[in-house]
Amino acid sequence: MNLRDGQLEQLADEHHRLRDVLGEVREAVRDERTCVSTLIDLLVELTMVLRAHFDHEENGGFFRDVEADAPHLKPRSEALRAQHVSLCERLRVVRRCAERLPKDNCWMELSAAFDEFTTQFHEHETLEEELMQDAFGQDMGSKD
């Protein structure tokens, strides 16, 4: 296995941080009394945390190590890497909707867009966890 324990811990920490920020955004989206600027700030924070996490996976060795240790998993690894673009785009849709809130009362649309993002994100993370287990026989969830 090439993936170092430090990398596993960093990925687990990133997942924990993402879950925390997702929870904060979820609460803000569910409460129509939320200050729009606060919601937008939370979405900016989520975007930054998500991009840093994806950058770490793409350039920090996760996908490289999966493909080195288990070359037969490369198609799955590439498909997951490609999902990073669509996840970032879904989050941009959520943010654009939030930016319209002062003018448009689109809380239901915002909530639906955020739900779509979180569903896709959680499915993506589950598939990455399965990829890690298949490649390295490790469960990142045990590091949480």
C-alpha positions as CSV (number, residue, x, y, z in Angstrom):
1,M,0.0,0.0,0.0
2,N,1.4,3.4,-1.0
3,L,-1.2,5.6,0.8
4,R,0.5,6.7,4.0
5,D,-1.3,6.8,7.3
6,G,-0.8,10.6,7.4
7,Q,-2.7,10.8,4.1
8,L,-5.5,8.6,5.5
9,E,-5.8,10.8,8.5
10,Q,-5.8,13.9,6.4
11,L,-8.6,12.5,4.2
12,A,-10.6,11.5,7.2
13,D,-10.1,15.0,8.7
14,E,-11.2,16.5,5.5
15,H,-14.3,14.3,5.4
16,H,-15.1,15.3,9.0
17,R,-14.7,19.0,8.1
18,L,-16.9,18.6,5.0
19,R,-19.6,16.9,7.1
20,D,-19.5,19.8,9.6
21,V,-19.8,22.5,7.0
22,L,-22.5,20.6,5.1
23,G,-24.5,20.4,8.3
24,E,-24.1,24.2,8.8
25,V,-25.3,24.9,5.3
26,R,-28.1,22.4,5.6
27,E,-29.4,24.2,8.8
28,A,-29.1,27.5,7.0
29,V,-31.0,26.3,3.9
30,R,-33.8,24.8,6.0
31,D,-34.4,28.0,7.9
32,E,-35.9,30.8,5.7
33,R,-35.0,33.3,8.4
34,T,-31.3,32.7,7.7
35,C,-29.5,35.9,6.7
36,V,-28.7,35.6,3.0
37,S,-25.2,36.9,3.4
38,T,-24.6,34.3,6.1
39,L,-25.8,31.5,3.8
40,I,-23.6,32.8,1.0
41,D,-20.6,32.9,3.3
42,L,-21.3,29.3,4.3
43,L,-21.6,28.2,0.7
44,V,-18.3,30.0,-0.1
45,E,-16.7,28.1,2.9
46,L,-18.1,24.8,1.7
47,T,-16.8,25.5,-1.8
48,M,-13.3,26.2,-0.5
49,V,-13.2,23.1,1.7
50,L,-14.6,21.0,-1.1
51,R,-12.1,22.2,-3.7
52,A,-9.2,21.8,-1.2
53,H,-10.4,18.2,-0.5
54,F,-10.7,17.4,-4.2
55,D,-7.3,18.9,-4.9
56,H,-5.8,16.8,-2.2
57,E,-7.4,13.6,-3.6
58,E,-6.3,14.5,-7.2
59,N,-2.9,15.8,-6.5
60,G,-2.0,14.5,-3.1
61,G,-1.7,10.9,-4.0
62,F,-5.0,9.2,-3.3
63,F,-6.0,8.4,-6.9
64,R,-2.3,7.9,-7.9
65,D,-1.8,5.4,-5.1
66,V,-5.1,3.5,-5.9
67,E,-4.0,3.2,-9.5
68,A,-0.5,2.1,-8.6
69,D,-1.6,-0.5,-6.1
70,A,-4.6,-1.7,-8.0
71,P,-4.3,-0.9,-11.7
72,H,-7.6,-2.7,-12.5
73,L,-9.4,0.0,-10.5
74,K,-8.2,2.8,-12.7
75,P,-11.5,3.2,-14.6
76,R,-13.4,3.6,-11.3
77,S,-10.7,6.0,-10.1
78,E,-11.0,8.1,-13.2
79,A,-14.8,8.2,-13.0
80,L,-14.7,9.4,-9.5
81,R,-12.1,12.1,-10.4
82,A,-14.4,13.2,-13.2
83,Q,-17.3,13.6,-10.7
84,H,-15.4,16.3,-8.9
85,V,-16.2,18.7,-11.8
86,S,-20.0,17.9,-11.7
87,L,-20.1,18.2,-7.9
88,C,-18.4,21.7,-8.0
89,E,-20.9,22.7,-10.7
90,R,-23.9,21.5,-8.6
91,L,-22.6,23.6,-5.7
92,R,-22.3,26.6,-8.0
93,V,-26.0,26.2,-8.9
94,V,-26.8,26.2,-5.2
95,R,-24.8,29.4,-4.7
96,R,-26.4,31.1,-7.7
97,C,-29.8,30.3,-6.3
98,A,-28.8,31.7,-2.9
99,E,-27.6,34.9,-4.5
100,R,-31.0,35.4,-6.0
101,L,-32.8,35.1,-2.6
102,P,-32.9,38.8,-1.9
103,K,-34.9,39.4,-5.1
104,D,-36.6,36.0,-5.6
105,N,-38.2,33.9,-3.0
106,C,-36.7,30.7,-4.2
107,W,-36.1,28.8,-0.9
108,M,-37.7,25.6,-2.2
109,E,-35.6,25.7,-5.3
110,L,-32.5,26.3,-3.1
111,S,-33.4,23.5,-0.8
112,A,-34.0,21.1,-3.8
113,A,-30.6,22.1,-5.4
114,F,-28.8,21.6,-2.1
115,D,-30.5,18.2,-1.6
116,E,-29.3,17.2,-5.1
117,F,-25.8,18.3,-4.3
118,T,-25.7,16.5,-0.9
119,T,-27.1,13.3,-2.4
120,Q,-24.5,13.3,-5.2
121,F,-21.7,14.2,-2.8
122,H,-22.6,11.4,-0.3
123,E,-22.9,8.8,-3.1
124,H,-19.5,10.0,-4.4
125,E,-17.9,9.7,-1.0
126,T,-19.4,6.2,-0.5
127,L,-17.9,5.1,-3.9
128,E,-14.5,6.6,-2.9
129,E,-14.6,4.7,0.4
130,E,-15.4,1.4,-1.6
131,L,-12.6,2.2,-3.9
132,M,-10.2,2.6,-1.0
133,Q,-11.4,-0.6,0.6
134,D,-11.0,-2.5,-2.7
135,A,-7.5,-1.0,-3.3
136,F,-6.0,-1.1,0.1
137,G,-8.4,-3.1,2.3
138,Q,-8.8,0.0,4.6
139,D,-11.9,1.6,5.9
140,M,-11.4,5.4,6.1
141,G,-14.6,5.5,8.2
142,S,-12.7,3.8,11.1
143,K,-10.4,6.9,11.2
144,D,-13.3,9.3,11.9
